[in-house]
Amino acid sequence: MSENTIALWHLGFRPFYLLAAIFSAMSVGLWALQLAGLLPNAYLEGSLWHAHEMLFGFTLAVITGFLFTSVRNWSGRPTPTGATLAAIAALWVAGRVLVLTPWGVAAAVANVAFPLVVAWGIGVPLWQARNRRNYFFVGLLVLMSAGIACIHFAWLGIVAVPPWVGVQLGLDVILFIIAVMAGRVVPMFTNNSAPGARARRSLYVERMALGGILALLIADLFGLGGIPFAGLAAAVAIIHIVRLALWNTRVTLRVPLLWVLHLAYAWIPVHLLLRATGEIIGIVRPLAVHALTIGAIGGLTIGMMVRTARGHTGRLLLADHFEITCFVLIAAAAVIRVVGPLILPQHYLASVYIAATLWSGGFLLYAVRYWPILIRRRIDGAAG
């Protein structure tokens, strides 16, 4: 088989990482233009469209690519490939297009259906392998579908709840997913790539860290606020600081594929502390949200998209200058979007536009760099 054979549909990370990177760069750019008044609103207006697309468009695409690839390894069973994978990707694309049209019902159907289809794509192999340890991912995808349904049904006037309830549910579910996956892979990657690192996991800390996020999810569903929520969020933040400390971040500073993950994870306690502070003194909520979405989600996704794409295409696990530039651009976007308004509140919009430019640049660079890698077969000739 020729090394130039198109392999885009061989494994889930290939199309979904590429689609996620291209869409992320475009979507944030469009949002910045819309915020500046240069573009009209879509079916979902303004910030609701932006939140919906970054959570259930970009982030869910990365999660899908990761799960379709990882579940095959965990279960020893195939996940969607070929025409089936292409059809699932087409459903995702349909969701992105339809929210830009007046066809609200069609947009709702496509977007609600997508995580359910992904749940089927990983649920079948997990069930066949009786891999009970990972069944919960199916449930989390169903919860994400419920969050999407809440947004659309509220916007269409079908249910009498604020659409932002669905956004918060999506944020909490994604926070739990990335906390689970980071706990599984970051200490392992650290010990594998930094000899003598001695990154470790404490069963007690792991349970407290993940249980704390689930408690926050429940608190958000029931509308808990004020001092009680602030205390809970602060306590969970401290637990995640302890968790990160056990991973021995100091030894990762010379390994870009490691420090990008450690730095991104550090934004989780920052997000939680900002939420806690906001309940007491009223810090602007978008700062806490973007500590999670740009800092943690953005950093962890770009780091994992580089690492898993290199590993699953037979390449060395070393970041070059292009990839390090991607890491730095996303990290800088987080700092400017979260810290900028705290230091220079009078330049709030400028910080938004600069962060958007950096974010779009980072993911556009990834798309350009990895396009030829993701569409071609592995360099070692193996399957995948």
N, C-alpha and C positions, 0 to 999 in steps of 0.2 A: 504493500500500500504506500502511495506517495506521501512524503512528509507534508505536502501541501493539501492533502485531503481535508475537506471541510469537516470539522468535528464539533460544530457548535451544539449539536443535539445529543452528544455522547454522554453528557452528565450534567446535572442541574446547575452547578456553579457557573458553567460556561455562559449560557444565555442570560441568566439572571444577574450575574455580576456585571456583565456588559450593559444590559438594559438599565440596571440601577445606576451605574456611573453616568451614562449619557443622560438619563432622565433627571438625575439629581442636579447636574450642572445646568440643564435647561430650566428645570422647574424653579430653582432658587433665583436664577436670572430673571425669569418671567415675574416672579413674586416681587422682586426689587423694582421692576418697571411698573408693575401694577401699584405698588405702594407709592411710587413717585407720580402716579396719576397718568401715566403714559399708555396704559392698557386698560380696557374695560373689565369689569368683573365677569367671572364665569358662572355656571350653574350654582356652585357653592361659592359664596362671595368672600373676597378678601382674605382675612387671616384664617377663616375656617377652611377655605380651599387649601391654603398653604399648609396648615396643620394636617389636614386629611392626606394630602399628597406626600408629605415627607414621612408620615408614619405608615400609612397603608399603601403608599406607592413605593417610595424608595426603600425604607427600612424593611418592609415586608418582603420586597424582592430579594434583598440580601439574605434575610433569614431563610427564605425559600431555597435559594441556591445553596446555602450552607446545609440545611436539613436534608435536601435531596441527595447531597453528596455524603454527608456524615451518616445518615440512617442506613445507607447501603453498606458502610463499613461496620456499623453497630450490629446490624441484623444479619449480614451475609446474604441478603435478598436484594433483588433489583428495585430501584426506585424509577420513576418515570424517565424515559429516554425517547429518542426518535420523534415520531409523529405525536405521541402523547405529550411529551415535554413541549413540543412546538405549540400544541393546542393550548396547554396551560399558560405558556408565555403569551399567546395571542389573547387569552382572556384577561391577563394582566394589562396588556396594551389597550384593550377595549375599555377597561376601567379608567385608564389615564385619559383617553380621548373623550369618553362620554361625559366626564365631569366638566368638560369645556363646552358642552352643547346644552341646549334647553331641555334635553330628554332626561329629566330627573329620575323617572322610574327605571329606565334602562340603565342609567348610571348606578342606581342603587342595587339592582339585580346583579350586575357584573361585579361590583365591588364586594358585596356581601358573599357572593358565590366563591370568589377567589380563595380566601383562606380555608373554606370548607373543602375545596378541591385539593389544596395542598395538604390538609389534614388527611384526606383519603390517600394521597400519594405517599405519605409516610406511615399512615396507620396500617395499611395492608401489610407491608413488610415487617413492621414491628409486631403485628399480631401473628403473622406466620412464624416468626422466630420466637414468639412468646417473650419478647424483650420488654418486660414490664417496667424496667427501670426508666424507660423513656416514653411510656404511654402518656405522661402528663403533657408532652408537647402537643399531642392531638387536642387535648382539652384547652390548652392555651390558644391554639389557632381558632377553636370554636369561640372562645371568649373574644378574640379579635374580630371575628365575624359579627358577634353581638355588638361590639363597639361601633363598627361601621354601620350596622343596621340602625343603631340609636341615632347616629348623626343624620343619616338620610331620612329616616322616618320622621324625625323631629323637624327637619328642614322642609319636608313635604307636608307637614301638618297632620301626619298619621298618628303620632303619639305626642302627648303634652309634656315633654321633658326638654330641657335645654340640650342642643346638639353637642355642647362642650362636655357633657357627661360622657359621651362616647369617646371624645378625644382623650379625656383623662383616663378612661379605662384602657385605651390603647397605650398610653404612656406607661401606665403601671404594669401592664402585661409585658411590654417590650423591656422595661427595666428588669423584670423578673427573668426574662429569657437571657438577656445579656449577662446578668449576674450569675445565672446558672452556668452558662457556657464559659464565662471568664474564670470561674472557680475551677472548672474542669481542665481548661487548657493552659491558662497563663502560668500557673506553677510548674506544670509539666514542660512547657516550652522554655521557661526560665532555666530549669535544671538541665535540659537537653542542650541549650545553646550557650549557657554561661557556667562552665565547669566550676564546681565548688560553691555554687549559689546557695544551695540548701534551702530553696524555697519550700515551704511546707504548708500543709492544710491541717486545721484543727476541726475535728468533727463537731465540737461544741460551737465554735465560731461559725462554721458553715451553716449549721442549723439555725443559729440566731440571725445570721445575715439574711438568709433566704426567707426565714419565717418573718423577719421584720418587714421585708418588702411585701409579703402577703398581707401582713397586718395593715400596712399603709394602703394597699389596694382596697381592703375591706372598709377602712376608715373613709376613703374617698367615696366609695359606693354609698355609704350611709351619711355622707355630708359632715363628718366630724371636722371641726375647725377650732380655732382659738388656741388657748394654752394647752389643752390635752393633745391636740394634733402636733403642736410645736414640740412638746416633750417627746412624743413618739418618734417624730422625724429626727430629732437631735440624737436620741438614743440609737436609732438605726444607723445614723451617720457614723457615730463612734464605733459601732461594731464593724462597719465596712472599712474604717481607717485601720482598725486592728487587723482585719483580714488582709488588707494590702500590705501592712507592715510584715506579716508573716511570709510574704512572697519575696522579700529582700530586694526591693527596687534598686537600691544603690548599685548593685552589680550589673545592671542592665544598661547603664548609660553609654556604653560603647557598642551596643548591639541595637541598631535601629528597629529591627523586627520585634524586639522586646520592649524597648522604652516607649514605643508608640502605644502598646497595649497597657503598660503600667500607667502611663500618663493619662490615657483615656479613662482607665478605671478610677483614677483619683478624682475625676469629675463627678462620680456618683455621690460620695459624701459631700462634695461641694453643693451639688444639687439639693441634697437632703437638708443641709444646713441653711441654704437659702430659703427653702420652703418653710423651715422652722422659724427663721428670722422674719419672713414675710407675714407669718401669723401673728407676730408680736408687734413689729414696728411698720409693717406694710411695705416692705421692699417690693418693687414692681415684679409681678408674677413672671413676665417673660424672661427675666434673668435666670430664675430657677429652671424654667422649662428649657432654655437654651444651654444651660450648663449640662443638662441631660442629653438634649438632642444633638447639639454640635460637639460638645466636649466628649461625652461618654459614647453615645451612639456613633457619631461621626468618626471619632478616633478609633474605636474598636472595629467598626466596619472597614475602614480603609486599611487598618493593620491586618485584619483577617482576610480581606479580599486579596491583598498582596501575598500573604503567606500561603493560603490554601491554593491560590491560583498557581503559584510557583511549585508548590509541592505536588499538586495533582496534574501538572503538565511535565513532570520529570526534571524540573530545574532545581538548582542549588537554592537553599534557604538563606539567601543573602540579598539585602536591599541595595540597589544601586542609587546613583544620584537622582534619577527621575523619581524613584519611589520615596526616597528621603524627602525630596521636595514636596511630594504629595502629603506626607506626614506633617511637615512643617506648615504647609498652607492650611490644613484642617485645624491643627493645634492653634495657629495664630488666629484663625477665624473665631474659635471658641473664646480665646482671651479677649479679643476686641469686642465681640458681641456681649459678653457677660461683664467683663471688668470695665470696658470703656464707658458705659453709661453710669457706672458708680463713680468714676473719677471725673468725667466730663459730661454731666447730664444734659448740658445745653447743646451738646453735639450728638444727641441720641440717634437721629436719623443717619448722620454720617457714619456712626459705628455700625448701623445695620447694613448700609450699602457697602462699606469696606469689607465687613465679614462675609456678605453675600458674594462679593467678587472673589475673595480668597477661597471660599468653599467651592464655588463653581470652577475656579481654576484648578483646584486640587483634584476634583473628580473628572474634569475634562482631560487633565493630563493622564490620569489613570486609564481612561477610555482609549486615548490615543496610544498609550504605551502597551496596553494589554489587548487591544483589538486583534492584532495578528497572533497573539499567544492563545487567546480564548477560542478563536475559530479554527485553529489547526490542531492536528493530533499531537499527542505527547511526543517529546523529542526522543524518549527511550523506546518508543514503539509499543508500550503497554496500553492496555485498555483504559478508557476513562477520559 
